Amino acid sequence: MSDRTKPRKPKPSSSSPPPSPTIALTLKMARRSLLKPTLATAFLSLLFLYALFHTLLTPSPSPSPSAAIGLSPSPPSAPKIYLYDLPSKFTYGVVRSYLRARGSPVPANDADIRYPGHQHSAEWWLLSDLARSPTARSPNSPLRLTLDPDEADLFYVPFFSSLSLVVNPIRPGGSDIPGGGGSTAYSDEGTQEELVEWLEGQEYWRRNRGRDHVIVCQDPNALYRVIDRVRNAVLLVSDFGRLRADQASLIKDVILPYSHRINSYKRDVGVEGRHSLLFFMGNRYRKEGGKVRDTLFQILEDEKDVVIKHGTQSRESRRMATQGMHSSKFCLHPAGDTPSACRYY
């Protein structure tokens, strides 16, 4: 029989009815039930292989001896500080020049010298502390002194930069101004230049270009003449109001609070005995001609329970400002020349 004469199997008609919903659902669930174990097995296998290779390839840290015997790890060792023995002209000589410019008695011995009290006296207290005998230092001190510069982690430069700035008193007519330029013998700018020349001649300054040296320049204008030549050093400052980002930052430098200039408040920290609502006493005309402060004076000086008055640098003004702040519920602190203000302390 030829192929043409063979009976052909009927083709399934496209119009044949689809399987019932029950059958389709059963087939779908069956496929899912087969896929679920397969996917789960593959996932667990991959997780197992990852854990295996991670364990084999990552070295486990060896326990420290203190941890092995159950002891807490020891705290980091205190940094070793080397105190530069600067020529006297940069330390006690600055105090002598300050006293001499005001006609005050000048002690012959360094031990008899007292620092003129003002808000930037941190430079004095730091040197006084670091110059103490090692036997007089507490064993719990956060730092250690070393007489060997090769062992030092940090080098402290005890220049009285803030006092140097105001050695020459301001006289009527502006003949003598802080920073030099007047007729007196002392020159702050010249002293700054001499200090940097001295530092640049030191082996340990040149080794790291001053990056491991610490210098106090707490007054906003201190070291203004040479700041670009010492900007690698760790600067101890009051704020960054007059320093560029490439000169100072919180990454490498440290903010020092002003020294206390008024007596501490010893009464109850309550509001019952504070009779005014808001108080400010200070120079009305400061930064940029006193635009902000002058506007605040115009707005607030006639308000009820607000005390706002002009003040100058004097002992009597300081006493009145202290009394006013201690008797007010709030104290106003408008910015002056820089963001910080000694009235905070």
C-alpha positions as CSV (number, residue, x, y, z in Angstrom):
1,M,0.0,0.0,0.0
2,S,1.5,3.3,-1.0
3,D,1.9,6.2,1.5
4,R,-0.9,8.0,-0.1
5,T,-3.3,5.2,0.5
6,K,-2.3,4.7,4.2
7,P,-4.9,6.0,6.5
8,R,-3.8,9.2,8.3
9,K,-4.2,9.8,12.0
10,P,-6.6,12.5,12.6
11,K,-4.9,15.8,13.8
12,P,-6.1,17.2,17.0
13,S,-8.6,19.9,16.3
14,S,-7.7,23.3,17.5
15,S,-11.2,23.7,18.6
16,S,-10.9,20.9,21.1
17,P,-12.0,22.0,24.6
18,P,-9.1,23.1,26.9
19,P,-8.4,21.1,30.1
20,S,-10.7,21.9,33.0
21,P,-9.5,24.5,35.5
22,T,-9.1,21.9,38.1
23,I,-6.7,19.9,35.9
24,A,-4.7,23.0,34.9
25,L,-4.4,24.1,38.5
26,T,-3.2,20.6,39.5
27,L,-0.5,20.6,36.8
28,K,0.7,24.1,37.8
29,M,1.0,23.2,41.4
30,A,2.9,20.1,40.4
31,R,5.4,22.1,38.5
32,R,5.8,24.6,41.4
33,S,6.3,21.7,43.8
34,L,9.1,20.4,41.6
35,L,10.7,23.9,41.3
36,K,10.7,24.8,45.0
37,P,13.0,22.0,46.2
38,T,15.3,22.6,43.3
39,L,15.6,26.4,43.9
40,A,16.0,25.9,47.7
41,T,18.6,23.3,47.2
42,A,20.6,25.5,44.8
43,F,20.4,28.5,47.2
44,L,21.6,26.5,50.1
45,S,24.4,25.0,48.1
46,L,25.6,28.5,47.0
47,L,25.3,29.7,50.7
48,F,27.3,26.7,51.8
49,L,30.0,27.2,49.2
50,Y,30.3,30.9,50.1
51,A,30.7,30.1,53.8
52,L,33.2,27.5,53.0
53,F,35.4,29.7,50.8
54,H,35.0,32.7,53.2
55,T,36.2,30.6,56.1
56,L,39.2,29.1,54.2
57,L,40.3,32.4,52.6
58,T,39.8,34.8,55.5
59,P,42.5,34.5,58.2
60,S,41.1,34.5,61.7
61,P,42.8,37.0,64.0
62,S,44.8,35.5,66.7
63,P,43.6,36.5,70.2
64,S,45.8,38.9,72.1
65,P,47.5,37.5,75.2
66,S,45.3,39.7,77.5
67,A,42.1,38.4,75.8
68,A,43.3,34.8,76.0
69,I,43.5,35.0,79.8
70,G,40.3,37.0,80.1
71,L,41.8,40.5,80.7
72,S,40.5,43.7,79.2
73,P,42.8,45.2,76.5
74,S,45.3,47.8,77.8
75,P,44.5,51.5,77.0
76,P,46.7,53.2,74.3
77,S,49.9,54.6,75.6
78,A,50.1,58.4,76.2
79,P,51.9,60.4,73.5
80,K,55.4,61.5,74.3
81,I,55.9,65.3,74.1
82,Y,59.1,67.1,73.5
83,L,59.2,70.7,74.9
84,Y,61.3,73.0,72.8
85,D,63.8,75.1,74.8
86,L,63.0,78.3,72.8
87,P,65.2,81.4,73.2
88,S,63.8,83.5,76.0
89,K,62.7,86.3,73.6
90,F,59.8,84.0,72.5
91,T,58.6,83.2,76.0
92,Y,59.4,85.2,79.1
93,G,61.0,87.9,77.0
94,V,57.6,88.7,75.5
95,V,56.2,89.2,79.1
96,R,59.2,91.5,79.9
97,S,58.5,93.5,76.7
98,Y,54.8,93.8,77.6
99,L,55.7,95.1,81.1
100,R,58.4,97.4,79.9
101,A,56.0,99.0,77.3
102,R,53.6,99.9,80.1
103,G,56.3,101.2,82.5
104,S,55.7,98.3,84.9
105,P,58.5,96.7,87.0
106,V,60.4,94.0,85.1
107,P,61.5,91.0,87.2
108,A,65.1,89.9,86.5
109,N,64.5,86.2,87.2
110,D,62.1,84.1,85.1
111,A,60.7,82.4,88.3
112,D,59.4,85.8,89.4
113,I,57.6,86.6,86.2
114,R,53.8,86.5,86.2
115,Y,51.7,86.4,83.0
116,P,49.5,89.4,82.4
117,G,46.0,88.0,82.9
118,H,43.8,88.0,79.8
119,Q,41.5,85.7,77.9
120,H,44.3,84.1,75.8
121,S,46.5,82.9,78.7
122,A,46.4,79.2,77.7
123,E,49.9,79.7,76.2
124,W,51.2,80.5,79.7
125,W,49.4,77.6,81.5
126,L,50.5,75.0,78.9
127,L,54.2,76.0,79.3
128,S,53.9,76.1,83.1
129,D,52.5,72.6,83.1
130,L,54.9,71.1,80.5
131,A,57.9,72.7,82.2
132,R,57.2,71.0,85.5
133,S,59.6,68.3,86.8
134,P,58.6,64.8,85.6
135,T,58.5,63.8,89.3
136,A,55.8,66.4,90.0
137,R,53.6,65.0,87.3
138,S,50.8,62.7,88.1
139,P,51.3,59.0,87.0
140,N,47.8,59.3,85.5
141,S,48.7,62.2,83.3
142,P,47.4,61.9,79.7
143,L,50.8,62.7,78.3
144,R,54.4,61.9,78.9
145,L,57.4,64.2,78.5
146,T,60.6,63.1,76.9
147,L,64.0,64.8,76.8
148,D,64.9,62.8,73.7
149,P,63.5,64.3,70.5
150,D,64.0,61.0,68.7
151,E,61.4,59.5,71.0
152,A,58.8,62.3,70.7
153,D,55.4,61.9,69.1
154,L,54.7,65.6,69.3
155,F,56.9,68.8,69.6
156,Y,55.5,71.7,71.6
157,V,56.5,75.2,70.6
158,P,55.9,77.5,73.6
159,F,55.8,80.9,71.8
160,F,53.6,83.5,73.5
161,S,52.0,84.5,70.3
162,S,48.8,86.1,71.7
163,L,50.7,88.2,74.2
164,S,53.2,89.2,71.5
165,L,50.4,90.6,69.5
166,V,49.4,93.1,72.2
167,V,52.9,94.0,73.6
168,N,52.6,97.5,72.2
169,P,49.7,99.3,73.8
170,I,47.3,101.2,71.6
171,R,47.8,104.9,72.1
172,P,45.7,107.9,71.0
173,G,46.2,108.6,67.4
174,G,47.1,105.0,66.6
175,S,50.9,105.6,66.8
176,D,51.4,102.1,68.2
177,I,49.2,99.2,67.1
178,P,49.3,95.5,68.0
179,G,51.5,93.7,65.6
180,G,54.2,96.3,65.4
181,G,54.5,99.3,63.1
182,G,54.8,101.8,65.9
183,S,57.7,103.6,67.3
184,T,58.4,101.2,70.2
185,A,61.3,98.8,70.0
186,Y,59.2,95.6,70.1
187,S,57.9,94.2,66.8
188,D,55.4,91.4,66.8
189,E,55.8,90.8,63.1
190,G,59.6,90.7,63.5
191,T,59.3,88.2,66.4
192,Q,57.0,86.0,64.3
193,E,59.6,86.0,61.5
194,E,62.4,85.2,63.8
195,L,60.4,82.3,65.4
196,V,59.8,80.7,62.0
197,E,63.4,81.1,60.9
198,W,64.4,79.4,64.2
199,L,62.0,76.5,63.6
200,E,63.0,76.0,60.0
201,G,66.6,75.6,61.2
202,Q,65.5,72.6,63.4
203,E,66.0,69.1,62.2
204,Y,62.8,67.8,63.6
205,W,60.7,70.6,62.0
206,R,62.2,69.9,58.6
207,R,61.7,66.1,59.0
208,N,57.9,66.3,58.7
209,R,57.6,70.0,57.7
210,G,56.1,70.8,61.1
211,R,53.2,68.3,61.0
212,D,54.1,66.9,64.4
213,H,54.6,70.3,66.0
214,V,52.0,72.0,68.2
215,I,51.7,75.8,68.3
216,V,49.3,78.0,70.3
217,C,47.8,81.0,68.4
218,Q,44.7,81.5,70.4
219,D,44.1,85.2,69.6
220,P,42.4,85.4,66.2
221,N,45.2,87.6,64.9
222,A,48.1,85.7,66.4
223,L,50.8,84.6,64.0
224,Y,49.0,86.3,61.1
225,R,52.2,87.3,59.5
226,V,53.6,83.7,59.2
227,I,50.5,81.5,59.4
228,D,51.0,80.1,55.9
229,R,54.5,79.0,56.9
230,V,53.3,77.1,60.0
231,R,49.9,75.9,58.8
232,N,51.1,72.2,58.7
233,A,51.5,72.3,62.5
234,V,48.7,71.4,65.0
235,L,47.3,74.8,65.8
236,L,45.6,75.5,69.2
237,V,43.0,78.2,68.3
238,S,39.9,79.8,69.7
239,D,38.0,79.5,66.5
240,F,38.4,79.5,62.7
241,G,36.9,83.0,62.1
242,R,40.0,84.4,60.5
243,L,41.7,81.3,59.2
244,R,41.2,79.8,55.7
245,A,40.3,76.2,55.2
246,D,43.8,75.5,53.9
247,Q,45.3,77.0,57.1
248,A,43.3,75.4,59.8
249,S,40.5,72.8,60.3
250,L,38.9,70.5,62.8
251,I,40.8,67.6,61.2
252,K,44.2,68.6,62.5
253,D,43.7,71.5,64.9
254,V,42.3,71.9,68.4
255,I,39.8,74.5,69.8
256,L,40.9,76.0,73.1
257,P,38.4,77.8,75.3
258,Y,39.2,81.2,76.7
259,S,40.6,81.5,80.2
260,H,38.0,82.6,82.8
261,R,37.9,86.3,83.4
262,I,34.9,86.5,85.7
263,N,34.0,84.7,89.0
264,S,31.9,81.6,88.7
265,Y,28.2,81.7,89.3
266,K,27.7,80.0,92.7
267,R,24.0,80.5,93.4
268,D,21.2,78.2,92.4
269,V,20.9,77.8,88.7
270,G,17.3,78.9,88.7
271,V,15.3,81.8,87.2
272,E,13.6,83.0,90.4
273,G,16.3,85.5,91.2
274,R,16.9,86.7,87.6
275,H,14.9,89.9,87.1
276,S,15.6,90.7,83.5
277,L,14.6,88.6,80.5
278,L,17.6,89.4,78.2
279,F,21.0,91.0,78.8
280,F,23.9,92.2,76.7
281,M,26.7,94.6,77.5
282,G,29.6,95.1,75.0
283,N,31.0,97.2,72.2
284,R,28.1,98.4,70.0
285,Y,30.3,98.9,67.0
286,R,32.4,95.9,66.1
287,K,32.5,93.7,63.0
288,E,31.8,95.5,59.7
289,G,31.1,98.7,61.6
290,G,28.7,97.1,64.0
291,K,25.8,96.7,61.6
292,V,24.2,93.7,63.4
293,R,24.9,94.9,66.9
294,D,23.7,98.4,66.1
295,T,20.5,97.0,64.7
296,L,19.9,94.9,67.8
297,F,20.4,97.9,69.9
298,Q,17.8,99.9,68.0
299,I,15.3,97.0,68.2
300,L,15.8,96.0,71.8
301,E,16.9,98.9,73.9
302,D,13.4,100.1,74.6
303,E,11.8,96.7,75.2
304,K,10.6,95.7,78.6
305,D,12.8,93.4,80.7
306,V,15.6,93.8,78.2
307,V,19.0,95.3,79.3
308,I,21.3,96.1,76.4
309,K,24.0,98.6,76.8
310,H,27.4,99.7,75.4
311,G,30.5,98.6,77.3
312,T,34.2,98.9,77.0
313,Q,37.3,96.9,78.1
314,S,37.7,97.9,81.7
315,R,37.5,96.3,85.1
316,E,34.3,98.2,86.0
317,S,32.6,97.2,82.7
318,R,33.6,93.6,83.4
319,R,32.1,93.8,86.9
320,M,28.8,95.3,85.5
321,A,28.6,92.7,82.7
322,T,29.1,89.9,85.2
323,Q,26.4,91.1,87.4
324,G,24.0,91.6,84.5
325,M,24.5,88.1,83.1
326,H,24.1,86.6,86.5
327,S,20.7,88.3,87.0
328,S,19.2,87.7,83.6
329,K,17.2,84.7,82.4
330,F,18.9,84.9,78.9
331,C,22.2,86.4,77.7
332,L,22.6,87.7,74.2
333,H,25.8,86.8,72.4
334,P,26.0,88.6,69.0
335,A,29.1,87.9,66.9
336,G,31.9,90.3,67.2
337,D,35.2,90.1,65.3
338,T,35.1,86.3,65.3
339,P,32.5,83.6,66.1
340,S,33.8,83.0,69.7
341,A,33.4,85.4,72.6
342,C,35.0,85.4,76.1
343,R,31.6,86.0,77.7
344,Y,30.8,82.3,77.0
345,Y,33.3,81.5,79.8
